[in-house]
């Protein structure tokens, strides 16, 4: 009986002392859930409910408490296994198709899980009232649900992709840089590429949209009309967007009241790790003497790239005797590594990779954030997923990109453009090939010499380190996770609207914003009057001459 009373008192205290009741929603993918969880952990003065998939347990060590509640979309024992199988299936799709095509091929397999996740979200919102909902940007139905229950909505995204309909900005999938967009030929290609991508995507998405639309739930209550075609097409909700990358990363843009660029969402609290071989090995190394290589949870390294990678790394380690490498290889990549290593006859290369002091290979999950925090790490060899490179830049590590799929190719091009790293991927399609198969760079190749030379450049040339340090300062100055907490609190206090912060000029209709009304009154109308008078005068003169 006493324990029950204690629980009730604790619950009452939490309810009264926590100023906000917040729901965090994220899918379980590593690059998505990690950032949202970093933000949720820092809402320490509030009552937090964190909703995700069981897949997230593979990447996040959740810590629950009286003010932090964890809910999974499926509580069955098979859920984590099935979600992991789906992840592996989607990886296979990304390997075999371009990023654009993979969206259409992967959706039918993922749709049942998405609908289950959506139904569970609705169930949570029907049972409990929240002051604000923070949702991962990939879950595009979040604002629809928030609008139905009139609850402030905060969308967390790693990056703000430039508006593809603004032809003055480089299309995200074209791999053009801001410098390219100053050239007439690039501007022309950008426009053609955008129309080509929009045209093909529209016709491919029609049958998919029909399937998704009919799978959306129609639940009695406030959400009954949320997913009607009319609501989907006409809804204009205003949500607070929190972006984890600086506004200058892709294309320099200005903030509007609803979009805030806050830098990486990283909790700098000291990570408590077990005292094991990895921590001993890394902490025994000198400052700036280690290359850390990790390739995310969805990357599959082909045999030929693994061979070039191993030989290139070995060549670099031989040339730089005081250097070491930490290789984190998950799942199939570790098996590929072992099979490729057995085929190498060069005794010097095999000796390097057999030396535990020079090469440390970790199979499975590694504490990436903690590793990047270490001063011994100088270069991060990465798949260039957005979450990974944000952590690298935050901790002032230059990046050597080895992209595989999704946004990683565009990220790699931007990393090179910003001067904060190099890339083993170099766009290898002609403009015509890019139009035929947009954003399909899966089959690019690199040599062992590329690996060795680019590692050497990042190791020796100080300009890369200076550039990444400047980007790190920019990210930290933006405020990060602490600023995000303050903005969420302020957004709720302002009743979920920042409309009165919108500049007056931006509220004007199109014709007034661009002075078209004044142009008509002061230029076009007088011009027409003058033209009319001149025409009449000429006609009169002509008539007089004839007479």
N, C-alpha and C positions, 0 to 999 in steps of 0.2 A: 504493500500500500504506500509506503514511504517513497519508493522509487517512482511510482506513478505520480505522486504529488510533485516530486522533484522535476519530473519531465514536464508537467503542466506549467510549473513556475518558470522553468527554463524557456519553454515555448512562448509564454506570455512576455518574458523579459526580452526575448529576441524580437518578437513582433513589435514591441513598443520602442525598443532602442534602435532598431534598424530603420533608418529613415525611408528606405526604398525596398520594394519587393521586386527583384529583377529576374527575368527569365533569359538565359543564354541558350541559343540554339545553334548547333553546328553538326554537320555530318562527321563521320569518323575518319576521313582521310587525313593522313599525317600533316600535310601542308595547310590544312584548313583548321583542324581542331586545336592544334598547338597554339596558334596565335590567339584564338578566342579564349582558350583556357588561361593564357597569360593575363589577359584582361580581366577575366572573371576572378582570378585569384586576388587581384588588387582591389576588388570591391569589398574591402574588409569591414566597412562600417554598415554594410547592407546585407539583406537576406537574399542569397543567391540560389537559384535553381538552375542546374546545368543539364541540358537535354542533348543527348548525342546517341551514336550507335555503339555497340559493344566493340566494334573494330577499333575504336579510339583507345581501348586499353592496351593495344599493341604499341602505342606511341606516347601515351601520357600516363604518368603515375598519379591518378586522382587522389586527392586528400579531402575527404568529407569532414564536416564538423556540424555544430549546431546551427551555423549560419550558411552552410554550403551543402546543398542537397543535389544528389546525382540521380538522374533518371535515364534509362536506356529505352530505345525505341522497341526493343524486343528483349524480354527477360529470359527467354528459353535458353537452355544449355547449348542448343545447336546454332543459336543466332550468330555468335562470334565466328563459328566455323563457316557458316553459309556466307556471311559478309566477307570473310577472307577469300572464299572461293570466287565470289563476285569480283573482288579486287583483282585477283589473278586473271580472271576472264577478261576484264577490262584492259589489263596490261597487254594481253595478247592482241586485243583489238587495236590498241595504240601502236603496237609493233608492226602490224600488218597493213594499217591504213594511215593515210594522212590525218592530221589533227581535225580538219574540217569534216572529212568523211567519217572518222571514228565517232564523232558526236552522233551521227545518224545511225551508225551500226550498233553503238553501245546502249542507246536509249531503251530499246525493247527489253534488254536483259536487266537494266537498272530500274525500270519503271515500277515493278512490284515493290521494290524496297523503298523507292521514293514515295509511293502512295501510302505505304505502311507508316513511314516516317511522318508524312503529312497528317494522316489520321490520328496518330499519337499526339502530335502537336496540338491539333484541334481539341482532342480529349483533355489535354492539360489545361488549355485556355478556357474550356467549359467548366472545369472544376475549381480553378483558382484565378484570382484577379491579380494582375501584375501592374506595377507603376510604369514599367518600361520593358521593352523586349529588344534584346541585342542579338542579331542574327548574322550568320555568315553570308557574305555577298553572293555565294553560289546558289543559295536557296532563294530563288527569285520570287517565290510565293509569300515570303515574309511580310512585305508591305501590304499585301492583300488582306492577310489575317489581322494585322494591326489596324487597318482602316475599318474593318468590320466591327471591332470592339472599341474603337476610338482610343487606342493606346499608343503613346509615342514609340516610334520604331527607330532603332539605331542599326545601321548596316556596316559591318566591318569587312573591309576588302584589303588585300595586300597592295593593290595598285589601282589607279584610275586609268582605264584604257582610253586613249584619245577618241573622241567622237568620230566614227568612221564616215559619217555623212558630211563632216567638215573637210572639204577637199583641200583646204590649206594646211591640214595636218597630215603627217604620214600615216597611212593605213597600218594598223598594228600588225597585220599579217603580211604586209608587203616587204618588211625588213628594210624599209627606207629610213634614213636618219633625218633630223632637222636640217642638216647641211645639204643633203640631197634635194630637199624640197625648195631650195633656192634656185635650182636648175629647171629650165623649161621642160626638158625631156623627162625628168623625174616627176614633175607635176602632172604631165600628160599621162605617164605610166600609172601614177597613183590613182588618177581619175578612172582610167580604163580598168585597172585592177579592182577598184571598189565596185564599179558597176558589174563587172564579171562575177565577183564574189557574191554580191547581193542577188543577182539574177539566178545563179545556180542554187544558192542556198534557199531561195524562196520556193522554188519548185520541188526541191528535195524535202523541204520541211512540211509541205502541205499534208501528205499522208501521215507523217509523224505527229503533226499538230492535231489531226483528227483523232488519232489513237490516244494521245495524251489527254485531250479535252474530254473524251468520253470516260477516261479512267479517273478523272478528278472527282472528289467526293461531293455529295449533296446532303449535308447533315442538317437536320432540323435545328433551328436556333439562329443565332446572329450570323452564322457562316453559310446559311442556306443559299444566298444569292451571290456569294463571294466569287464563285468560279463559273458564273454565267458568261457567255460570250460578250454581252454588253458591258459587264463590269470589267472583264479582262482588257477590253479595248479602250474603255473610256476612263478607267481609274487614273487619277493624277494625285497620288499621295506625296506628301512632303516628309522626307526622312533625313535623319542626320547620318551622313556618310563619313566614317572614320577610315582614312587611308594610311597604310603602314609604310609607304615609301614616299620620299620627298617629292614635291610637285615638279621638281626639275629632272627626275630620273629619265622619263621617256621624252616628254616635250614640256618645256617650261610653261606652266599655266598659273592663273591666279585663282585664289580660293573664292568660293561664294559662301554665303552664310550656312549652307547645308552641307558643304564639303570641306573637311578639315584634313590636312596632311600633317601627320603627327610623328613620322618616323617609325622605327621598328617597335613593336609591342613586346618588349623584353623586360622580364623581371630580373633585376641584377642581384637579387638575393643569393647569397652563397649556396651553391648546390652541395648537398651532403652526399658524398659518394663512398661506397665501400672501398676499403683499402685492398686493392687487387693489383694484378700484374700491369694492367693498363695505366692506372694512376701512377704507379711506381715508375714505369717506363717513361711516361710523358714528363713527369716532374723531375726526372734525372737529366733531361736534355737542356742544352744551353738556350739562351734567348735567340729567337729567330733562326732555329736550326731544323725545324720539322715541317714537312709537307703533310697536310691532312687530306686524305682522299675519301670522299663518301658520295654515293650516287643515288640517294633517296630510296623510297620504298616501291617505286613503280618502274625502275629502269632495268633493262636487260642488256648486258654488254655482249655484243656478238664476238665470235671467236677471233676474227681478224683485228678488231679494235682492241681486244684484250691483249693480243700478241704485240701490237704496236705500242700499247700502253706500258707493258712490262719491260720491253726492250728500251723504250725511251726513258723510263724512270731509272732503270739500271744504269744506262749510259750517263744520265745526270748525276746519280749518286757516286759513280766512279770518278767523274770530273770534279765533284765537290765533296771532298772527304769528310767534312764536318757536318754533312747533311744526313737526315734520316726521313723515313716516311711511315706514316700510320695509314694503313689501308683498311677501310671498313667495307666489307663485301657481304651482301645479304643474299640468302636463298640461292638461286641458280647461279648468280655471279661468282660465288665462292667456288662452286663446282667447275665453272668455266676457267677460273683462275688456276685451279689445280691441274686441270687437263692441259691447259696451254703451257704451264711451267714445265710439265713433263716432256713436252715436245722440243724444248730449247736445249741445244747441244753445247752452247757457249758456257764453258766452265766458270768464267768470270761473272757472268750474269747469274748463274745458279748459286755461286758463292755469296753474292750480294744478297739474294733473296733468302738464303739459308741463315744469314747473319741476323740474329734477333736484335742486336744492338742497332742495326741500320734499318731493318724492315720489320715492322710490327703489323701483323695481319689479324684483324678482328672479324670473327664470323657472327653476323647478327647485329642486333641493336647496340649502338654506342651513344653515350651522352654528348651529343653534338655541341650543344650550347656550352657545356663545361669545357670541352676540348678547344673550342674557338676562343674561349676566355683566356687560355693559357698563353703566356708570353713566349713560350718556346715555339709556338706555331707561327709560321710566316706566310705560307701559301695554302689556299684551300682549293683543291682539285674537286670540282663539283659538277653535278648534272645541271646546275643553274636553275633549280626550282626557286620560286620567289621567296619562300620562307627561308631557305638555306642561305641564299646570297644576302638577304637582309641581315641575318645574324652575322655573316662574315663581315659585311661593311660596318655594322655597328661596332664590332670588335677590331676594326682596322686591319682586316686580312685581305690581301689581294686575291683575286679569283682566276683560276684557269678553268674555263667552261668546257664541258663535254656533254652537250645536250642530247636528249633522246626523243622527246615528244612534247606535245601540248605547248605551253607558253615558253618553254625553255630555249627555243631557237631565237625568238624575239628578245628574250632576256640576254642571251649571249651576245647578240649584235649590239645591244645597248651598253653592256659592260665594256665592250671594246671601244664604243663611241665615247663613253664617259671617261675612258682612260684609267679605269679602276681594275683592269685585268685584261686577259687575253682569252682567245677561244680556239679550240681545236676544230671547231666547226667554222667553215667559211662558206657563205652562200654560193652554191655551185650550179644554180639554175639560170639559164638565160631569161630575159624578159618574156619571150614567147613561151618557154617551158613553165614559167611562173603563172602565166595566164591559163595554160592548159591544166596544170595540177597545182592549184594555189597552196602555198604553205606546206609542201611535201618535201621535207629535207631528210627523211629517215635514212636514206642510203648514202649519206656523205661518208667520206673516208679521210683518214689522216695517217701519217707515217710516224715511225718511232723518232725520226729526226725532228718532226714538228713538235712532238712532246718534249724532247730534250731541249730544243732551242727556245721554246716558249717558257719552260720552267726556268731556264737560265736568264732570260730577259727579266722575268718577274723577280728573280733572286738578286740580280745585280743592278738593275736600273732603278734608281731612287724615285723617279717621277711617278711610278705606279703607286708606290707607298704614300707619296705626298697627296696624290689624287684621292686615294681611298680614305686617308686621314681627314681630308676636307669634307668628303661625303659623310663620314662618321660624325663630324662636328655638326653638320647640317641636320642630320637625323636626331641627334641628342638635343640640339637646340629647339627642335620642333615640339619637344615635350613628352613624346612617347606615351607609355601606358598611364603615367600619372596625369598627364594632360587629358587623356581620354576619359579617365574617371571623372575629372572635374567637368568636362563637357557634357557627359551623360547626366550628371547631377543637375547642371545648369539647364539642360534641354528639358528635363522633367519639370523643373521649377518654372520654366517659361511655357508650360502646358503643351510641349511638343511642337512649338512653332517658333521659327526665327524670321518670320516674314518682315517684321519691322526693321531687321538688319539689312534687308535687301536694298541696294542703292536705288534711289528714285529713278535714275535713268533706265535701270533694268526692268522697272515695272511699266514703262511706257509701251504702247503698241509699236509694232514694227515700223509703221510709217512715220511715227513721231520720233522714235529712237534714231532713225537715220535721216531725219529732217525732210522727209518727202513732202509733208504738208507745206512746209515753208518754201521748199523748192518749187512747188506748184504755184504758190501765191507770188513769190518774188522773182522767179526765173521763167517758169513755163508759161504762166498766164500773160505776163508782160511781153514775153517773146512772141506769143501767138497774136497779141494785139498789134505789136509792131509789124509782124509779118502780114497781118490782115491789112493794115494801113498801107504797107509797101505794095502789096498786090493791087489794092484799089488805086493807088497812085499810078502804078505802072499801066493798069488798064485804062485809066483816064488819059494818060499821056499818049498811049497807043491810039486811042479813039480820036484824040485831037489831031494827031499826025495824019490819020486816014481821012478826016474831014478836010 
